[in-house]
Amino acid sequence: QKEVEQDPGPLSVPEGAIVSLNCTYSNSAFQYFMWYRQYSRKGPELLMYTYSSGNKEDGRFTAQVDKSSKYISLFIRDSQPSDSATYLCAMSVQPWSGGYQKVTFGTGTKLQVIP
Amino acid sequence: EAGVAQSPRYKIIEKRQSVAFWCNPISGHATLYWYQQILGQGPKLLIQFQNNGVVDDSQLPKDRFSAERLKGVDSTLKIQPAKLEDSAVYLCASSLDGRNTEAFFGQGTRLTVV
C-alpha cells in the first residue's frame, strides 16, 4: 500500500463548479499537509499548507484535514479555466530537533475546467 | 526575486550514455532538493542537501546517480549510465531551511532515454 493515495483523474468540470480533490494516507505520523498546483511543463507551486486537523481557507481554496480518517481534501469554489492543472497533495512528519522534513507526494489529480 | 533555475530544459540521450543536470537555487536558500517525477506520478525525493552536506539520499540509486553541491550554492545531478526507466522530469527545489519552510521548484529538466 502506498503511503499516500490520490485519484489521478482526469477530472473535468464546467467553469463555476465546486471542485473537490482528495487524498488518503496510511502513515498516522503525518502532521503537515500541503497542496501543490502544477501547470503543464512547470514545477509544482505551493497552494495551501496546514498543520494537523481542521480547515484552512484562502480565497477560493479551502483545505480540509481529517486525521481520524486519514483523509485530506482541497475544495475550489467558482472554478476558473486558469485552475486547470495537476493538483498534488503532499505530507510530512513533524521534524524533531535536528531533523528535516521529508515530504511524500501523491500522484496528482489532473483537473480541467471547461469554459 | 529570481526563482530556481535549471538547465537544460530538455535532454534526449541513448541508454548507457551519461547526462548531467544543473540547478541554481534561490539566493540564500540553504536547503536544496532533487526530485524525480515520472509521467503520471508525484515527485520522488532523490537527494536533499543542507548547505553542501547531504541530509537524505536514501532513495538515490547510488550505482548510477550522483549529486554534488559545491560551496553550498549550485548543484549538479549526474546519471551514468542511463537506463530507459530514468526517463522522467528532474525537478530541483530549494527552501530557506529544511524545517517547515516552503520549497520552491524549478521548471525541471525533461529527460528522455531512448
Interface residues (C-beta under 8 A of the other chain):
Chain A: V4 Q6 P8 Y32 R41 K42 G43 P44 E45 L46 Y49 L88 A90 P95 G99 Y100 Q101 K102 V103 F105 G106 T107 G108
Chain B: V4 T31 G40 Q41 G42 P43 K44 L45 Q48 Q50 V55 D56 L91 A93 G98 R99 N100 E102 A103 F104 F105 G106 Q107 G108 R110
